[in-house]
Amino acid sequence: METLLINKVKNKEELEKVFAVRKQVFVHEQNCPPELEWENEEESIHFLAEINGEACGACRWRKTDKGYKLERFAVLKEFRGKRIGQALVAAVLADLPDDAHYIYLNAQIHALPLYARFGFIAEGEPFDEAGIQHMKMVKKS
């Protein structure tokens, strides 16, 4: 039986696992430039998804001038289709402060339906980020 756990990162060892997941998904698989991938790490709250103790997904949130930005959702290819992305979104939303007034993210186009399930609405025009089409989404409910 597979056991999925989503935990807030609390030490360097867990953070290294987060970075390994992101490197695999964004840098190797999606060809994002590494220098664009590693930014705002210090002020971010990171989350690690593990199945039976094996790192399989990651994400983070951080407070910005605009509000609260959800970022860097990544699930390793061999673990996709197991609702890990959904579990990560739910965990991050549950962790935000009660007074989080403006919650937003930049979603890769293929992931729009995932975020829509949580009340995010696409705004504006698609844009290119690291060679991948994205849309800004804002939580409305």
Secondary structure, DSSP 8 states (H G I E B T S, - for coil): ---EEEEE--SHHHHHHHHHHHIIIIIIIS---HHHHS-S-TT-EEEEEEETTEEEEEEEEEE-SSSEEEEEEEE-GGGTTSSHHHHHHHHHHHHS-TT---EEEEEEGGGHHHHHTTTEEEEEEEEEETTEEEEEEEE--
